[in-house]
């Protein structure tokens, strides 16, 4: 049902299975990939033209939408970076690791990213954006998968969250065994004393393991990894943050797998 109110909208009670997604690209990507998960739309009047297809869907499916003020969206999203739109939508629960591995064709190139304790939603969103750009096949989350439910992360991902599969590694699960059985090598990304990334021939089926901000990778993960990679640099800073590191790593894997196929012919 169409609702319009110039007054401040009180945040409605949400079901546990729903979350708020905001940011124009994040919302449009969600609608493009899984419109049936949409539950309600809040938007500024200035966004009506850009979201007319979404609003038509709401009318067709008898979903509510409300034109609100900027202050209302600030409150609904707990952010000033909502870009004039907020969706209430069903959560996309991360799949099991085994389910993700079953989706991947055996013996084909495949790239995964294992995020070990990464807790900053903005860094996580930036990782997803880079993962989408470079065609990463999946992102693995250790333990708590709360990051996958963060509206801030989805906004920063600029739609990338809808293009990248996410899987949760369950407590006690033998992730190393499952990944190796599927033909993957695990590369621990360390700030120093690893093999220089740009001098390495990366395996065709590879997992980049990236650590939390500050703490880095857990010792156990580093010790069990098949290889250790370091991104070279000037040494002016100790290391890149996790999202910048991920972009460099994904880009180098892409270059090694695709450079020959995309290189223009010599004149």
VENVEN-V804648 format. One record per residue. RES is the residue in one letter. PSI is psi in whole degrees, 0 to 359 (NA if undefined). Layout:
<<RES:PSI> <RES:PSI>>
This chain:
<<X:136> <X:127> <X:140> <X:137> <X:125> <X:352> <X:165> <X:131> <X:125> <X:133> <X:121> <X:159> <X:134> <X:152> <X:155> <X:332> <X:4> <X:158> <X:167> <X:128> <X:133> <X:167> <X:130> <X:316> <X:322> <X:317> <X:317> <X:322> <X:319> <X:314> <X:323> <X:325> <X:326> <X:66> <X:332> <X:348> <X:352> <X:138> <X:321> <X:154> <X:134> <X:135> <X:156> <X:155> <X:326> <X:346> <X:357> <X:313> <X:319> <X:334> <X:22> <X:326> <X:320> <X:316> <X:324> <X:321> <X:317> <X:317> <X:314> <X:319> <X:5> <X:43> <X:147> <X:145> <X:150> <X:130> <X:121> <X:176> <X:169> <X:321> <X:326> <X:316> <X:324> <X:316> <X:317> <X:322> <X:350> <X:37> <X:150> <X:6> <X:35> <X:343> <X:27> <X:12> <X:146> <X:130> <X:140> <X:127> <X:160> <X:140> <X:144> <X:100> <X:131> <X:143> <X:171> <X:152> <X:317> <X:324> <X:320> <X:315> <X:326> <X:337> <X:339> <X:131> <X:132> <X:148> <X:17> <X:157> <X:136> <X:142> <X:131> <X:156> <X:127> <X:114> <X:111> <X:92> <X:13> <X:123> <X:353> <X:117> <X:329> <X:319> <X:319> <X:316> <X:320> <X:324> <X:316> <X:321> <X:315> <X:321> <X:318> <X:318> <X:321> <X:12> <X:33> <X:137> <X:342> <X:154> <X:128> <X:130> <X:127> <X:134> <X:237> <X:128> <X:26> <X:330> <X:326> <X:345> <X:13> <X:121> <X:324> <X:317> <X:317> <X:324> <X:313> <X:328> <X:344> <X:40> <X:346> <X:333> <X:332> <X:348> <X:353> <X:128> <X:143> <X:137> <X:145> <X:129> <X:115> <X:148> <X:131> <X:355> <X:141> <X:79> <X:322> <X:315> <X:316> <X:318> <X:317> <X:323> <X:333> <X:7> <X:13> <X:142> <X:146> <X:122> <X:116> <X:126> <X:111> <X:152> <X:340> <X:161> <X:13> <X:174> <X:135> <X:127> <X:312> <X:351> <X:2> <X:143> <X:107> <X:138> <X:153> <X:332> <X:110> <X:143> <X:120> <X:120> <X:122> <X:138> <X:172> <X:156> <X:127> <X:300> <X:331> <X:192> <X:149> <X:149> <X:320> <X:321> <X:319> <X:315> <X:329> <X:355> <X:154> <X:331> <X:161> <X:128> <X:142> <X:135> <X:117> <X:156> <X:190> <X:339> <X:1> <X:333> <X:159> <X:317> <X:169> <X:158> <X:173> <X:323> <X:321> <X:319> <X:316> <X:317> <X:318> <X:315> <X:312> <X:320> <X:322> <X:321> <X:315> <X:315> <X:315> <X:328> <X:334> <X:347> <X:315> <X:324> <X:333> <X:356> <X:129> <X:149> <X:149> <X:144> <X:NA>>
